């Protein structure tokens, strides 16, 4: 058995979201086994506008959890 969290990297935003949607009903809903998404910025690198505040919040919440994450799955698109 694997100890520690798993990082599941998908090839694009849509694929990462689909994996999360697929795994959600199969993954046990226990505090010690989270299924965490790390959303893409959904902006171009030199865009003149800021990313959506909800995306910023989700990314910061995930980054905050990572150092203490003992188990679970983090789903991230490769573009991130």
C-alpha positions in Angstrom: 0.0 0.0 0.0 1.1 3.5 -0.8 1.7 5.9 2.1 1.2 9.5 1.6 -0.8 11.6 -0.8 -1.0 10.9 -4.5 -0.6 13.6 -7.2 -2.8 12.8 -10.2 -1.7 14.9 -13.2 -4.1 15.2 -16.1 -3.4 16.5 -19.6 -5.9 19.4 -19.5 -8.5 21.2 -17.3 -11.4 19.3 -18.6 -9.8 15.9 -18.0 -8.8 16.9 -14.4 -12.4 18.0 -13.7 -13.8 14.8 -15.2 -11.5 12.6 -13.1 -12.7 14.4 -10.0 -16.3 14.0 -10.9 -15.7 10.3 -11.6 -13.8 9.6 -8.4 -16.1 11.6 -6.1 -18.8 8.9 -5.6 -16.2 6.2 -5.4 -13.9 7.9 -2.9 -14.7 7.4 0.8 -15.9 10.7 2.4 -13.6 10.6 5.4 -11.6 13.6 6.7 -8.3 11.6 6.5 -8.8 10.7 2.8 -9.5 13.9 0.9 -10.0 14.2 -2.8 -8.6 17.7 -3.6 -8.7 19.6 -6.8 -6.0 22.2 -7.8 -7.7 24.3 -10.5 -5.9 25.9 -13.4 -5.8 29.7 -13.5 -7.9 29.7 -16.6 -6.2 32.8 -17.9 -3.4 33.4 -20.3 0.1 34.2 -18.9 0.1 37.8 -19.9 -3.6 38.5 -19.8 -4.7 42.0 -18.6 -7.2 40.6 -16.1 -6.9 38.7 -12.9 -8.1 35.1 -12.4 -11.5 34.4 -10.8 -11.3 35.0 -7.0 -12.9 31.6 -6.4 -10.0 29.9 -8.3 -7.4 31.9 -6.3 -9.2 30.8 -3.1 -9.3 27.1 -4.1 -5.6 27.1 -5.1 -4.5 28.8 -1.9 -6.6 26.4 0.2 -5.1 23.4 -1.5 -1.5 24.8 -1.1 -2.2 25.4 2.6 -3.3 21.8 3.1 -0.4 20.2 1.2 2.3 20.3 4.0 0.0 18.5 6.5 -1.6 16.1 4.0 -0.8 12.6 5.1 -3.1 10.7 2.6 -5.5 11.4 -0.2 -5.5 12.4 -3.9 -4.7 15.8 -5.4 -5.9 16.2 -9.0 -4.1 18.8 -11.1 -4.1 19.7 -14.8 -0.6 19.7 -16.4 -1.1 23.4 -17.6 -1.0 24.6 -14.0 
